[in-house]
Amino acid sequence: MFILVGLHDTCKLVEKPQGKPTAMVKGAPMTIRLEDLRESNEFLNLLLTNINSAVLIVDENLQIHQFNDFFVHLFDSALDEFVEKSFGQVTGCINAVVENKPCGKTSKCKNCILRQSLIRTLVEKVPADKMTLDRVFFIDGKAKKKHLEFSTRPIFYRGRKLILVIIYDVTDIEQKNIELERKQKQIDEDLRAAAEIQQSLLPERLPTCPEFSVSAFLEPCRRIGGDFYDKEAVDLLAGAGAYVKDGRRVRIPSHLVQDALDAVPKRVLMYDRNGRQAMVLEGANVYFGTGSDTPNTLDPYTGQRRRAVKDDVAKGALMVDYLPEMDFCMSFGLAGDVGAMSADCHHFEAMARNTTKPLVITSWGIEGCRAIYEMMLAVKGTEENLRAEPFVILYAEPITPLKHPKESLQKLLFCADKQIPVLYGPAPTRGATAPVTAAGAYAVGVAEFLSGLVLTQLKRRGSPVICGGGAGVMDMKTGVRPYAASEQDLGRMVRTEMARYFNLPSWGSGGTSDSKTFDEQASAEAYQQIFLSACAGSNLIHDVGYLETGMTSSLDLLCACNEFIGKTRHFLKSIIVSEETLALDVIQEIGPGGNFLSHAHTFDHFREEIWMPQLFDRQNYDNWVKAGGKTFKQAVNEKVRWICENHRPQQLPDNVQAKLGEIVDAYERECSKSKSKP
């Protein structure tokens, strides 16, 4: 039988009838049985009286009926003020006092997290655990800010639905945290001031080298130019003073390039789907994400390479959503089970439904780009919200060497007009689509990027652009462009350094392999690229999880790379030197030959000082065997399957999901009509 004890109540509590007392023998040890304690009102009264948490019972009308001493102490009121009154009335909730309305009737009540939790617990029988309630209460005639945590549990007693509520007062802890944050902010400001003093001692410009000049990268723009396959783009360039020949070949003077570099934002802020700042693209800030549009995928259940479908795009997004070291998401597959012309919209829908993290998208043409923009608006609500909190970057490419197709140009112009961050990423291949010499290939790639940059700034000055322009190499034996070649690694470094020279956010890559499966080669190549790109300070490092030179995606390699990235990021953390971290007092206290393992200083700091792997195994051999003797590959695959089967990403509202489906269906129909036209 459930018995409410230890609570102030208008009703008298009755002891449960007991049997005959057990005879006690003098000198014999006392035996305490858990069953006896459960039936003892005296014990539970003692427990509830001394507990440092408020305990109360709320009925179906959200009225308080029973409570313990700490609840009275917490809100400093007389006992008769509590019985059969609402929480807001009893505690002096500021909303009820200011609006002079009863609890439940104020304009703020519908958004009150405590009220919502009580209703949900009562109606849906869903408990709440350690929910935060920060609010001002009028206590003893004075306004006092309280930081509370509360938990709820549904109970059924004597035919009534009731709610057990436990409230923890964490005001002192929160105030100490605020003070610590204030002190940390002061330290950060002092360090920033010191850094500015040090920076002022450095030269404002890099020294020039007589044998090398960035102006060489401007020469292809001026001397050769490029072919632009869009009338609006050509007209914009011509109107700004570019030289146009045959209506297509455009040579761009260096002053237009310099003007565009002056106009473009030097950093790009990216947000997640919910409007929280997620990435600051500037300097050496490093973020990792997947790649896009692989026609094949390595099935984590069969281990077989097969054609990718839309569900693979969804699973890739779900993995990115779960993995803590993944910062942004690309499609990670080319959906082969939907219409080829509308697959780009299907990709966006699958990603937006399965992760809240920022997206980098591809689109086949301006029609798909417009449809995706409609879906972006469906997620964010308004154009103002989308501009203020961008969560999508559009990726576009020229055709090397020096050709800018209509589809890419129209997307650049559209994104510039809508102020959508755009990434123009040339991909020259040394010895094939660009000179085999490194400098010549980089000159082509950077010239292509700068041409796109000029066009975006002519369309809308100040529109955000991310810098591409690296170069890979063609393997002269196989004819393949290997993603893990040392020349490709060098191209990543040069691309990042050029972006830094232009003071622009940089596009990078890493976590890829030329292997056909997830094996030792894949791990070695992927890890090396991650480490190099992170050390270089590339801002957006994409293609994580690619196999077979970008032809196949692998969830297993993606999961393994999450481990590699975590280790690399820990390696790149700054060593903080302070009185606390030097720990001279601790060293003196322990002394020669001592042990630091049991000291509080170790307990306080080991979590941030020592990286703990999730998949790499560090057990001794015997314990490893006892645990099943799993290889790294086996551990990774088990983790991937668990994520696919158990992770549930935050869902979009039903009306937004419906709207996305409507837009995709409408665009699918439009593509079908276009395809059927003679």
N, C-alpha and C positions, 0 to 999 in steps of 0.2 A: 504494500500500500504506500503511495506517495504522500509524505507528510511535510507540510510547510512549517519550519521551525525557525527560531532565532529572529523573528521579524516582528516589528511593532504592528499590531493589528487591532481592529475594533472588536474582533471576536477572540474569545479565550481559547488557547490551544490546549488540547487534552492529550495526556500521555497515553500511549498504546498500552492496553492491559498486559501485564507481565505474569509469567508463571511464578512458581515458588523460587525464592532466592537460593542461590547456590551457597552451600556452607563454605566458609573460609577457614582454613587451617592456619593457625598462628605460625609465622616463620616461613610459610610456603610462598614461592614467587607468585605475583599477580599475573594472571593470564588475561590478555585483552584480545577479544575477538572482534573482527571487522563487522560481523553481523550485529553484535551488541552496540557498537558505535553508531551504526546506521539507524538503530532504533532509539538512540538516546537523544532526547531533546536537550538535555543539559550539555552534552558534548557539542552538538551542532550550534546551540545558542552561544557557547563559548567561542566556537570557531568563527561564526558570523559577526560576533561583537568585536573581535580583535583583528579581523581581516582589513587590510588597507585598501579596500575597494568598496564602492557603493553597490549594494545588492537590493533590487526592488522587483516587485511583481506588478505588471500592468494588465488590465483587463481588456475585453474586446472593444471597449469605447476609448481605449488609450488613457484610462484613468489609473492613477497610482493607488494601490491598496495596501501593500506591505513593503517594508524597507528596513534596513539595518542602521546601526548607530552612525556608521561612516557617511551614509547619505545625508543624515541630519547635519553632521559636522561639515560636510562639503559645501552645503548651501546655507548653513547658519540660520535655520528657521526652527520655529516651534513645532512640536509633533503634530498638533491639531491642524496645522496649515497644510499638511501633506495628504491627508486621507481623502480619497475620491476626488482628487484634482488632477489636472493635466500636468505634464512635465514642465511646460512653459510657465504655468501659473505658480508652481511650487518653486522653481529655480529663479524666477525673475528674468526670463528670456528677454533680451533687448527688443526683439521684434514685437512681442506682445506688449511690452511697456511703452515703446515709442508710438505704436499705432493705436494703443489703448483698446486692443481687441483681444478676445480670448484665444488661447493656443488652438491652432487649427483653423483660424479664421483670418489670419494676417496674410498680406500679399507675399510673404516669404515662406509660408508654411509648405507650399507645394514643392519647394526646392529644399526643404529641410531634410538632411540625410538621416537624422535620427527618426523623424516621423516616417519617412519612406521605408527605413529598415524595419520599424515596428509593424507597419502595415504588411510588408512582404512576409515577415515572420509569421504574422497572424493568419494571413490569407493563404500564402503558398507554402507555409511551414518550412521556409528557407532561413536558416540561422545566419547571423552576421558575426564576423570575427574581427575584433580590434579595428573598428571603423573610427575615423578621425572626426572630431567635432571641435572646431575652434570658434568660440563665440563669446560675446560680452554678456554677463549676467548682472542684474541688479541684486546685490547681496548686502543685507544690512544697510540699505539705502544708498549704496555706492556701486558705481559701475566697475566691474572687475572682469578682466579678460581671462578666460579659462581655456586650457588646452586639454581636451578629454579624449579618451579612447573608450569605446563601448562594444560589448558583444551581446547578442540576443539568442535565446533558445525558446522554441515553442513548447508549452507544457499543457497538459489536460488534467484538471483537478476538480473533482466533485461535479462533473458534468459541464465544466466551463473551459473555454479556450482562453488560456492565459499566456503571458510572455514573461520569461525570466530575463532581467536586464542586469548586466554587470558593468559598472562604470569605473574606469581607472583615471585618476587625476595625474596627468603628466605635465602639469603647468611648470613645475620647477625644472624638470628635465628640458622642456622646450625652451624656457628662458635661458638655461645654460647653453643650449645649442645655439640660440640666437647670439649670445655673447661671444661664443667661440667663432661663429661665422663673422661677427663684426671684427674680431681680432685678426682672423685670417684675411679678411678683406683689406685691413690696414697693412698687413704684411705684404699682400699682393701689390698694393699701391706703392709701397716702399720699394719693392723689387722692380716694379715697372719704371719708377723714377730712376732707379739705379741703372736699369737697362737703357733708358733714354740718354743718360749721361754718357754711358759707354758708347752708344751708337753715335753720339755727336762727335766722338773722337775719330770715327772712321771717315774715309773720303766719301763724298756724296755720290760719286760716279766710279764705276770700275775703270781701272787703267786700260788704255787702248793698247792693242797689240798690232804692230805694223804688218804682220803676216796674216792677220785674220780680222775680218770685220763683218758685223751682222748685216751691213749694207749689201753684202753678196747675196743675201737671201731676198733682198728687194729687187735685184737685177732681173730675175725671171718675170716679176710683175711688170717691170718697166720695158724691158727689151723684147720679151716674147709675149707676155700677157697670157691670156687663156681664152678658150671658147666658152661663151655664155649662151645657153640655149633657152633664154626667156626674155621676152621683149621688155617687160617692166624692169628687169634687172639691168639690161643694156641701156635703157633710157635713163635710169637713175645714175649709172656710172658716167654716161656721156654728159648728162646735165651737170655733173660735178667736175668735169674737166678731163675725164679719161679719154684715151684715143681709141676710136672705134673704126674697124675696117671690115667691110663686107657684112655689116650688120651683126657680127657675131664675135670676131676676134677683138678683144679689149685689152689694151695696155694701160696699166694703172700707175700714174706718177707717184713718186715717193711721198709727196706732201699729203696725198689722200690717205696713205697708209698711216702716216704720223698723226694726222687728225683723228683717224678712227681709233688709234691707240690711246689718244688723249681722252676720247669720249667714252670708251667702253668702261663699265664698272670694273674695279680692280679686285673685287671679291663678290661672291655669289652666296647668298644665304638660302639654304634649302630646309624645308619643313617636312614633317611627316603628314600623313593623311588627316590627323587630328589637329593639326595646327601647331604642334610643338617643334621648336627649332631642332633640327637633326644634324645638319652639316654646315660648317663654315668653310667655304672653298676659297682659301687664300693661303699664302705662305707655304709652310711645310705640313699643314694639317692633312692627315692621311685617312682615307675612307675606302672600304672594300665593297665590291658587289659582283654579281654574276655578269655573264655576257648574254648575247641575244641570238635568236634565229638559227640555232643549230638544227639541221634537218634530221639528225639522229639523236638518240639518247641511249644510255647504258642502263637497262632495267635493273633496279636494285634487288628485285625478287628472283629474277631468272639469271641475271648476269649477262644477258644477251643484248647485243646491239640491235636496235629496231628503230623504225620510223617514229619520230616524235608526234604526239597528239596534244590537244588542248589541255587535257588533264595533266600532262607533264609540265606544261607552263604553270598550271595551278600548283602542282607539287613543288616546283622550283621556288615559287613565291612563298609557299608555306614554310619551306626550309629556311629561306632568308628571314622570314618573320621570326622564326624560333632561334636561329643561331645568333648568339650575342655579338660576334665579331663581324657579322655582315651588316653593312650600313645602308645599302641601296639595292634595288632589284631591277634586273632586266629579264627579258622573256625566257631565256635559258632553253629555248626550243622553238621550232617552227611548226605550228599546229598543222599537221597533214590531214586531219579529219574534218576540216572546215573549208569553206570556199577560199581558194588561193588569193583572190583579190581582196577579201575582207578579213584575212587572218590577222592583220595588224590590230584591228579593232577587237577581235576575240582575245588577242594577247593582253591588251590593256584591261579588258574586263576580268580576265582570269587573275591578273596581278592585283588589281584594285580590290578584288574580293578576298584575297588571301594574305595580304600583308598591309600593315600601316606604314611601312618604311617608304622613303622616297623612291620614285621610279625613274629609270632612264629608258625611254621608249624609242622604237623605230616605227616608221610609217612608210607605206609604199608610194604615196603620192599626196597631193593636196586634198583630195576628197576624203581619204582616210584620216588625214591630219585634222580636217574640220570635224569629222565625226568623233574623233578622240577628244578634241577640244570640248565638244558638247558633253562628253562623259566626264571630263575634268570639272566642268561647271556643275554637273549633277552632283558630284562629290562635294565640292566646296560651296555650292549655293549661288554665288555671284561672282562676276568678273573682278570686283574689288577684293573679295576674299582670296581669289586665286592669285592676283597680283601681289597682295600683301603676304601671302603664305604659300609660295610656289612649292609644289611637291612633285613636279614632273620636269625632267630635262629631255628635250628632243635631240636625238642623235641623227646627223646627216653626214653624207660623204660626197666629195667630188669623185670624178673618175680620173685617176692618174694615168698619163701625165696631163695636167692643166686643162681638163675638161670639166665644166660645171653643168650637169644635166638639168633639164627643166624641172624635174621632180624635186631635186635638192634645192634649187634656187627658190622655187615657190614655197617650200617649207621654211627656208631661212627667212623670207620676207614675211610670211604669215606669223612666225614666232616673234620676229622683231616687232611687228605691229601689235601683237598681243602681249609683248614683254614676257614671253615664255623663255626661260633659259635654254639656249641652244648650244650644241656641241658640234663643231665642224671638224671632222676627223679624217684627214687624208691618210692613205695607207700605201705609200710607195713601196715597190718591191725592187730592191737593188738588183740590177742585171736583167730586169724584165720590163717593168713599167717606169723605171727610173735609172739613172746612171749607176753602174756597179760600185763606183767610188762613194764612200760614205758622205763626204761633203756635198757632192752633187745631188745625191738622193735627198738629203736633208733640205737642200735649197729648194728642190721641187715641192716637197711636202709643206714647208713653211710658207712658200709663195702661194700655194693653194689655200692654205688656211687664211692668210692675210687677205686674199681676194674675197673670201666669204665674210671676213670681219668687216672690211670696208663696206660691203653691200648692206650688212645689217645696220651699221651706223648711219648710212645714208637713208635707209628706210625709217629708222627711229633712233635718234641719238640717245645713247645711254642704255640701249637694250642689252641684256646680259649674254655674254658669250664665253665659252670655255675653250681653251687652246688645245688643238691637236697638232699633228704634223710630224710624227716619227716615221721611221722606215724599217722594213724588214729586208729579208734577202731570199732569193730563190736558190734552192738546193740544185746545183747543176747536174747532179746525178739522177735525182728523182723528179725534178720539175715542181716540187712541192715548196710552198713557203712555210718553213717550220716556225712554230710559235716559240719553241724553246731554244732557238739558235742563239749563240753568243752575240751575233750581229743584231738580233732582235732585242736582246738585253741592252745593248749599247744604244739602240734606237729609243728605247724607253727613257734612258738617262738623258739623251740629247733633247728629246721632246720636253721633258720636265725642266731642263735648264733653259731652253728657249722660252718656255712659258714664264719662268721666273725672270728672265731678262726683260720680257714684255710686261712684267708685273700683272700677269693674268692667271686665273685658276688653270690647273693642268689636268690633262687626260692621260691616264696610265693604264697599264695592264699587268697581270700577274696571276699566279695560281693555275697556269695552264700546262699542258703536256702534249707532246707529239705521240705518246704511247696510244695504243688502240684500246687499252683497258686500264683499270685502276690497279696498278702494280708498283713495283719498286721504282721503275723509271718515272712513272707519273708523280709519285711522291717527291722524288729528288728534284725533278725539274720544277714542279709547282712551288716547292719550298724555296728554292733558290730565287725564283722570280719575285715571290712575295717579299723576301728579305731585301733584295736589291731595290725594288720599287719603293718599299717603305723607307729605306735608308736615303733614297734620293728625294723623298718628300713629295711624291706624286699625290695630287689631291684625290682624284677619282680613279681608283685602280679596279678595272673591270675584267671580265672574262674568267673570274675565279670558277674553277670546276670544268674547264674545257679540256677535252681530249681530241686526239686525231686532228691536230691543226685547226681546231675550231669547227669541226664537222660533227662532233658528238658531245653532248652534255652528260655529266656524271654526278648524280647526287652524292655518291660515295666520296668522290674526290672533293666535292664542295664541302662536305662535312669534315673531311680530313684537313682541308685548308683552313677551316675555322680554328682548328687546333694550332696549325702553323702560324696563323695570324696572331692568335693570342700570345704565343711564345715570343713572336717578333715584337709585338707592341710592348711587352714587358721588358724586353732587351733595350728598347729605345727610350724607356722612361728615364727622366732626369734623376740624378742622384741628389736628393735633398740634404743639404748640410745645414744643420741647426743644432742648438743645444740638446734638443730631444733626440735627434738621430745620431749625433756623435756619441751620446750615452757615456760620457766620461765618468759621471757619478756612478753609473751602473758597473762600469769596468772596475772602478776603484772598490765598489762594494763587493763584487764577486772575488776580485783578487787573482793572483797567479794560481793556475791549476784548477780554477773554479768551473762551475757549470751554469750556463745561461738558460738552459732549457726550462727550468721551473720559475724563472724570474718573471714578474708581471710585465716588464718591458718587452720581453719576447712575445708574450700573449697579446699585448696591445698592438704590435706592429707586424707580426709574421704574415698576416693575410695580404698586406699590401707589398711586403718586401719579397715574398717568395711566391713565384708562380706555381700554381698547382694544376697539372694537366687533367683533362677529363678523359682522354682516350689513350695517350701514351702510358705505358705500364712501367712502374718503378718498383714493383715488389721484388723480393728475392725469388730465386728460382723455385724453391719448394712451395712458397705461397702462391706463386703464379700457376704452378701445376694444380694445386688444390682448388684454385679459382676457375679452373677449366682450361688453362693453357691457351687462351685465345691469342691469335695474332692481331696485329694492329688492323689489318684488313678486315678480320672478322668483327672486331670491336666496332669499327666504323660502320660496317653494314648493319649490325644490330641497332646502332644508334639511329641510323637513317630510317630503318623500318619503324622503330618506336616513334620517331617524330611524325612520320607519315600517318601512322595509325592513331596517335594520341593528341598531337597538338591541334588546338582549335583556335585559329586566329580571331581577333576581334571582328565582328561582323558589321558591315554597313547597315544603316537603317533599311527596313524593308522597302520603303518607297524609293530609295536611291538604287537599291539592287534591281528593282523593277524597271526603273528608268534606264539603267545601263543595258538591261536586256532588250528593252524597246529600241534603243539607239542601234545596238548591234544587229537586231533583226531587220530594222529599216535599211541599214547600210548593206546588209546581205542581199536584200531584195533589189536594191539599186544596182549593186554589182552584177546580179543575175540578169537584169534588164540590159545593162551595158554589154555584157558578154553575148547576149542573144542577138544584138543588133548586127546587121550585115556590114 
